[in-house]
């Protein structure tokens, strides 16, 4: 893990899941939650303000979807890791997710510290 913590932005329209995701980030050594957003538009703005390395992005959001927010974020910041989180089974992801630039998809039920760490390490060639 790098010396500085990996900054994470949590994006979900439901406060209970934002709290749960924040707890997962806190429990993952080397990671820190930088902020939370309730909408895709807020996520795009907060990426510019907070400069996270990872965005945990819900798919279904009010306003622009998490998929569209991911597309905008990864177009502007291709090295940023966006992990889509939702309750879909992977085979049921919306078709436009494939072209959004996300790094990985995780079902919300499976999200835990080891998953976050593994995805980060894979993305950075550490695994």
FILUM-637826 format. One record per residue (C-alpha): residue number from 1; chain; x, y, z; residue in three letters. Coordinates in nm, 4 decimals, always signed. Layout:
k, c, x, y, z, r
NUM, A, X, Y, Z, ALA
...
//
This chain:
k, c, x, y, z, r
1, A, +0.0000, +0.0000, +0.0000, UNK
2, A, +0.1209, +0.3538, -0.0644, UNK
3, A, +0.2271, +0.5777, +0.2242, UNK
4, A, -0.0651, +0.8164, +0.1755, UNK
5, A, -0.4130, +0.6657, +0.2156, UNK
6, A, -0.6115, +0.5928, -0.0993, UNK
7, A, -0.8914, +0.8515, -0.1145, UNK
8, A, -1.2409, +0.7190, -0.1823, UNK
9, A, -1.5577, +0.9027, -0.2870, UNK
10, A, -1.8823, +0.7188, -0.2054, UNK
11, A, -2.1800, +0.7822, -0.4361, UNK
12, A, -2.5233, +0.6435, -0.3512, UNK
13, A, -2.8692, +0.7971, -0.3217, UNK
14, A, -2.9437, +0.6000, -0.0045, UNK
15, A, -2.7856, +0.7239, +0.3193, UNK
16, A, -2.7834, +0.3785, +0.4847, UNK
17, A, -2.5685, +0.2363, +0.2073, UNK
18, A, -2.3376, +0.5395, +0.2093, UNK
19, A, -2.2837, +0.4765, +0.5820, UNK
20, A, -2.2199, +0.1060, +0.5206, UNK
21, A, -1.9735, +0.1781, +0.2388, UNK
22, A, -1.7990, +0.4370, +0.4544, UNK
23, A, -1.7602, +0.1748, +0.7284, UNK
24, A, -1.6064, -0.0675, +0.4761, UNK
25, A, -1.3603, +0.2011, +0.3660, UNK
26, A, -1.2694, +0.2810, +0.7292, UNK
27, A, -1.2098, -0.0891, +0.7966, UNK
28, A, -0.9789, -0.1239, +0.4962, UNK
29, A, -0.6200, -0.0370, +0.5947, UNK
30, A, -0.4676, +0.2231, +0.3637, UNK
31, A, -0.7992, +0.3737, +0.2500, UNK
32, A, -0.9888, +0.6824, +0.3621, UNK
33, A, -1.3336, +0.8176, +0.2745, UNK
34, A, -1.3003, +1.1696, +0.1338, UNK
35, A, -1.6706, +1.2402, +0.0937, UNK
36, A, -2.0144, +1.1251, -0.0077, UNK
37, A, -2.2428, +1.2234, -0.2937, UNK
38, A, -2.6155, +1.1529, -0.3402, UNK
39, A, -2.6325, +1.2074, -0.7165, UNK
40, A, -2.4344, +1.1605, -1.0337, UNK
41, A, -2.4053, +1.5351, -1.0807, UNK
42, A, -2.2678, +1.5794, -0.7295, UNK
43, A, -2.0220, +1.2952, -0.7907, UNK
44, A, -1.8811, +1.4632, -1.1010, UNK
45, A, -1.8372, +1.7897, -0.9074, UNK
46, A, -1.6871, +1.6207, -0.6017, UNK
47, A, -1.4291, +1.4321, -0.8089, UNK
48, A, -1.3013, +1.7698, -0.9290, UNK
49, A, -1.2955, +1.9126, -0.5756, UNK
50, A, -1.1661, +1.6140, -0.3752, UNK
51, A, -0.9405, +1.4299, -0.6250, UNK
52, A, -1.0168, +1.0747, -0.5046, UNK
53, A, -0.8320, +0.7735, -0.6412, UNK
54, A, -1.1397, +0.5489, -0.6147, UNK
55, A, -1.5104, +0.6190, -0.6639, UNK
56, A, -1.7678, +0.3730, -0.5331, UNK
57, A, -2.0605, +0.4400, -0.7681, UNK
58, A, -2.4199, +0.3231, -0.7372, UNK
59, A, -2.5857, +0.2653, -1.0746, UNK
60, A, -2.9365, +0.3944, -1.0018, UNK
61, A, -2.9261, +0.7582, -0.8960, UNK
62, A, -3.1570, +1.0555, -0.9280, UNK
63, A, -3.0581, +1.2893, -1.2117, UNK
64, A, -2.7867, +1.1404, -1.4263, UNK
65, A, -2.7308, +0.7710, -1.3632, UNK
66, A, -2.4213, +0.6269, -1.2059, UNK
67, A, -2.3289, +0.4896, -1.5462, UNK
68, A, -2.3410, +0.8348, -1.7077, UNK
69, A, -2.1545, +0.9876, -1.4115, UNK
70, A, -1.8907, +0.7150, -1.4494, UNK
71, A, -1.8606, +0.7901, -1.8200, UNK
72, A, -1.8028, +1.1608, -1.7495, UNK
73, A, -1.5611, +1.0966, -1.4634, UNK
74, A, -1.3483, +0.8399, -1.6467, UNK
75, A, -1.3375, +1.0561, -1.9615, UNK
76, A, -1.1888, +1.3414, -1.7576, UNK
77, A, -0.9801, +1.1203, -1.5259, UNK
78, A, -0.8852, +0.7953, -1.7027, UNK
79, A, -0.6608, +0.6782, -1.4164, UNK
80, A, -0.9352, +0.7091, -1.1559, UNK
81, A, -1.0788, +0.3728, -1.0441, UNK
82, A, -1.4595, +0.3620, -1.0533, UNK
83, A, -1.6182, +0.0588, -0.8932, UNK
84, A, -1.9851, +0.0173, -0.9779, UNK
85, A, -2.1920, -0.1071, -0.6849, UNK
86, A, -2.5523, -0.2176, -0.7142, UNK
87, A, -2.7887, -0.5047, -0.6464, UNK
88, A, -2.7829, -0.6317, -1.0055, UNK
89, A, -2.6380, -0.9686, -1.0890, UNK
90, A, -2.3428, -0.9078, -1.3199, UNK
91, A, -2.5251, -1.0591, -1.6187, UNK
92, A, -2.8128, -0.8147, -1.5625, UNK
93, A, -2.6059, -0.4946, -1.5707, UNK
94, A, -2.7500, -0.2325, -1.8051, UNK
95, A, -2.5948, -0.2635, -2.1520, UNK
96, A, -2.4501, +0.0881, -2.1439, UNK
97, A, -2.2422, +0.0029, -1.8354, UNK
98, A, -1.9894, -0.1767, -2.0568, UNK
99, A, -1.8831, +0.1474, -2.2249, UNK
100, A, -1.8764, +0.3677, -1.9149, UNK
101, A, -1.5128, +0.3086, -1.8213, UNK
102, A, -1.5736, +0.1389, -1.4853, UNK
103, A, -1.2915, -0.0767, -1.3459, UNK
104, A, -1.5053, -0.3394, -1.1704, UNK
105, A, -1.8566, -0.4288, -1.0657, UNK
106, A, -1.9429, -0.5521, -0.7156, UNK
107, A, -2.2830, -0.6544, -0.5888, UNK
108, A, -2.3599, -0.4477, -0.2768, UNK
109, A, -2.4123, -0.7666, -0.0752, UNK
110, A, -2.0534, -0.8720, -0.1479, UNK
111, A, -1.8775, -0.5409, -0.0771, UNK
112, A, -1.6253, -0.5735, +0.2028, UNK
113, A, -1.2704, -0.4573, +0.2865, UNK
114, A, -1.0976, -0.7505, +0.1147, UNK
115, A, -1.2856, -0.6768, -0.2100, UNK
116, A, -1.1869, -0.3083, -0.2042, UNK
117, A, -0.8220, -0.3918, -0.1375, UNK
118, A, -0.8097, -0.6663, -0.4029, UNK
119, A, -0.9648, -0.4458, -0.6723, UNK
120, A, -0.7218, -0.1629, -0.5949, UNK
121, A, -0.4211, -0.3952, -0.5970, UNK
122, A, -0.5278, -0.5577, -0.9262, UNK
123, A, -0.5741, -0.2180, -1.0877, UNK
124, A, -0.2284, -0.1093, -0.9744, UNK
125, A, -0.0486, -0.4327, -1.0583, UNK
126, A, +0.0148, -0.5181, -0.6940, UNK
127, A, -0.1825, -0.8432, -0.6811, UNK
//
